[in-house]
């Protein structure tokens, strides 16, 4: 599928690991998607004549609230574990440099003797503190030379003893120079000490692998920038709360099988909003699949209107078609929020360093609960009657139902939150590995396990021509859509990979730059201004061939 971030960075190792992770996410997504509607339908209608829990909005609030509380507690425990781990961590493993918590790189040569190792290990703390001070002052290069001179004087002019090289700590950083400049220019974030020396090649050595940041500065749900995170997740949280509430209302109004078939219309709306918001393009085959699935939806809606009681069919169909529209918006905006918070701002110098899908999902679900709660009061707890409106969606207010009925029904409604918990974390995790259209493709596949489960547990099968034709069109065009998007993704990946030079070729070009520059400038001899200008021209010519 579309491993966007790995593909943009040309990280072949990331591509190798993204594949299995996405497969696991898809399997979990399809399995949980098939269980959730069946479970909620049983909760609403009851089992074997038992009384159900006929409050879809309250069920939504209970399940999303349970999931939000569980994720919040989990994120707080993760924060407490991190604090405890840092408190008892090895003092030699980290250094405080300019307000940052950095990890040193100590490479021990196995060929050296134990005596040299022990003598080298007695120095790191002094060298660590000294290096921290020098980095903050920007004088690491001069001080390093003076320290080497003092060591030679102590040893009678000899070179450094074996093992001394291992005590030189290189504080390394993961952010690229371009990202540091963007952070400094757009958000006003101070650059770490020594970052300016990356481009000039002097001062402290930095790279992309070893910087871990301060573990205590990692984002958590009650940490800094709380309002910023709530503001970014407000649209997706509001839409998801409305979508899930409308879905449960529609599920209560009609049988499970036609409800699930009507939900397959979300493919068309996901495509529409992905094109409008994220500017993602589609080909003719994909548009054909969207039109075909829409025609199948029309046939299913026509048959559903015939089997429902008179006067309720149009209302039930309308409610069940509003849910796919909201889902299309949810998928697109979730992709946008995930990229912003989990990729763009989650770096060590972003506004929310180290933010994870659990934290994002918890904040999103809290917004959903805030949105649903007023509607529970109005439509299921007699709020409309208190306002003078005589229309009510339930016969008994939910507060009175809670006093008279067994708590087991409440526990049954609340138990669905476990499936919502797994589904939401998996959905957010999957959206970080694929584009909105790709998530829409995977979402279109959920109709297969859902419809199979609905048919297996249905009391009777509808074998009318409209229902069979509509179901066949929806399933067939969903499969066609999935194949088309997969083929487009693989083709795009191959073309993009071939259009860029490999890492080995890039290193070869850079070596040619160095070699050509030395040869032209007369390395080791007295070269004049002409040789220096020729070297600059040769270096510039080869530099244009190297990738940026």
Secondary structure, 3 states (H helix, E strand, C coil): CCCHHHHHHCCHHHHHHHHHHHHHHHHHHHHHHHHHHHHHHHHHHCCCCCCCCCCHHHHHHHHHHHHHHHHHHHHHHHHHHHHHHHHCCCHHHEEEECCEEEECCCCCCCCCCHHHHHHHHCCHHHHHHHHHHHHHHCCHHHHHHHHHHHHHHHCCCCCCCCCHHHHCCCCCCCCCHHHHHHHHHHHCCCCCCCCCHHHHCCCCCCCCCCCCCCHHHCCCCCCCCHHHHHHHHHHHHHHHHHHHHHHHHHHHHCCHHHHHHHHCCHHHHHHHHHHHHCCCCCCHHHHHHHHHHHHHHHHHHHHHHHHCCCCCHHHHHHHHHHHHHHHHHHHHHHHHHHHHHHHHCCCCCCCCCCCCHHHHHHHHHHHHHHHHHHHHHHHHCCHHHHCCCCCCCCCCCHHHHHHHCCHHHHHHHHHHHHHHHHHHHHHHHHHCCCCHHHHHHHHHHHHHHHHHHHHHHCCCCCCCHHHHHHHHHHHHHHHHHHHHHHHHHHHHHHHHHHCCCCHHHHHHHHHHHHHHHHHHCCCCCCCCHHHHHHHHHHHHHHHHHCCC
